[in-house]
Amino acid sequence: MQINYNNVPDILQLKEKEVQNQFLAPYTMFRYSIRSEVTRKYYERRLRKFFDFVEFEVEVEDVEKRYNDFADKGKSNINWIINQIIRFLHFQKERVESKEITAATLKNFIKSLKVFCDSADIVVQWKKITRGLPRGRQAANDRALSSAWMGYK
């Protein structure tokens, strides 16, 4: 068998591009952008709920393929992804109003979507989207009990 050395640089360049694209894939960048393993699992669970809600590739078992395909579709059609995000957040807002979840939980959904879109280079106007959503409590309610509450005068 004779090797054609003229094609070796082309083959090496193709291999290098494959490796580079693998590391720049949206799912890989998403995993890389989150430091804590626990946080990553929470974000992935919330994104899975989002993908299931918008019925995006429900039959696909491979998580990485589902994330990457969603990012590709979102990059090519930004109006579609904004529509899906607003539809999902509207549904979650109704759940907040019926007291199924808290406003802080809704904010956590937004955080996970935001990190994914940022790591996938999908430009979304988050300020416009989140303007109509309820705000979660900012501070904990952990003050010491007052003497009036305890029955002292």
Contacts in CASP RR format, 6 or more apart in sequence:
PFRMAT RR
TARGET T0000
AUTHOR 0000-0000-0000
METHOD contacts of the structure
MODEL  1
MQINYNNVPDILQLKEKEVQNQFLAPYTMFRYSIRSEVTRKYYERRLRKF
FDFVEFEVEVEDVEKRYNDFADKGKSNINWIINQIIRFLHFQKERVESKE
ITAATLKNFIKSLKVFCDSADIVVQWKKITRGLPRGRQAANDRALSSAWM
GYK
22 28 0 8 1.000
25 64 0 8 1.000
25 68 0 8 1.000
26 67 0 8 1.000
26 68 0 8 1.000
26 70 0 8 1.000
26 71 0 8 1.000
26 72 0 8 1.000
26 116 0 8 1.000
26 119 0 8 1.000
26 120 0 8 1.000
26 121 0 8 1.000
27 63 0 8 1.000
27 64 0 8 1.000
27 67 0 8 1.000
27 68 0 8 1.000
27 71 0 8 1.000
28 64 0 8 1.000
29 119 0 8 1.000
29 120 0 8 1.000
30 43 0 8 1.000
30 67 0 8 1.000
30 115 0 8 1.000
30 116 0 8 1.000
30 119 0 8 1.000
30 120 0 8 1.000
31 40 0 8 1.000
32 119 0 8 1.000
33 115 0 8 1.000
33 118 0 8 1.000
33 119 0 8 1.000
34 40 0 8 1.000
34 43 0 8 1.000
34 115 0 8 1.000
42 108 0 8 1.000
42 112 0 8 1.000
43 111 0 8 1.000
43 112 0 8 1.000
43 115 0 8 1.000
43 116 0 8 1.000
44 63 0 8 1.000
44 112 0 8 1.000
46 108 0 8 1.000
46 109 0 8 1.000
46 112 0 8 1.000
46 113 0 8 1.000
47 67 0 8 1.000
47 112 0 8 1.000
47 113 0 8 1.000
47 116 0 8 1.000
48 63 0 8 1.000
49 109 0 8 1.000
50 88 0 8 1.000
50 109 0 8 1.000
50 112 0 8 1.000
50 113 0 8 1.000
51 57 0 8 1.000
51 58 0 8 1.000
51 66 0 8 1.000
51 70 0 8 1.000
52 58 0 8 1.000
53 87 0 8 1.000
53 88 0 8 1.000
53 91 0 8 1.000
54 84 0 8 1.000
54 87 0 8 1.000
54 88 0 8 1.000
56 66 0 8 1.000
56 69 0 8 1.000
56 70 0 8 1.000
56 73 0 8 1.000
56 84 0 8 1.000
57 65 0 8 1.000
57 66 0 8 1.000
57 69 0 8 1.000
57 70 0 8 1.000
60 66 0 8 1.000
60 69 0 8 1.000
67 116 0 8 1.000
67 120 0 8 1.000
71 116 0 8 1.000
71 120 0 8 1.000
71 122 0 8 1.000
73 80 0 8 1.000
73 81 0 8 1.000
74 80 0 8 1.000
74 81 0 8 1.000
74 122 0 8 1.000
75 120 0 8 1.000
75 121 0 8 1.000
75 122 0 8 1.000
78 122 0 8 1.000
78 123 0 8 1.000
78 124 0 8 1.000
81 117 0 8 1.000
81 122 0 8 1.000
81 124 0 8 1.000
82 124 0 8 1.000
82 125 0 8 1.000
82 129 0 8 1.000
85 113 0 8 1.000
85 124 0 8 1.000
85 129 0 8 1.000
86 129 0 8 1.000
88 109 0 8 1.000
89 106 0 8 1.000
89 109 0 8 1.000
89 110 0 8 1.000
89 129 0 8 1.000
89 130 0 8 1.000
89 133 0 8 1.000
92 101 0 8 1.000
92 105 0 8 1.000
92 106 0 8 1.000
92 109 0 8 1.000
93 106 0 8 1.000
93 132 0 8 1.000
93 133 0 8 1.000
93 134 0 8 1.000
95 101 0 8 1.000
95 106 0 8 1.000
96 102 0 8 1.000
96 103 0 8 1.000
96 105 0 8 1.000
96 106 0 8 1.000
96 134 0 8 1.000
97 134 0 8 1.000
102 136 0 8 1.000
103 133 0 8 1.000
103 134 0 8 1.000
103 135 0 8 1.000
103 136 0 8 1.000
103 137 0 8 1.000
104 136 0 8 1.000
104 137 0 8 1.000
106 133 0 8 1.000
106 134 0 8 1.000
106 136 0 8 1.000
107 133 0 8 1.000
107 136 0 8 1.000
110 126 0 8 1.000
110 130 0 8 1.000
110 133 0 8 1.000
114 124 0 8 1.000
114 126 0 8 1.000
117 123 0 8 1.000
117 124 0 8 1.000
147 153 0 8 1.000
END
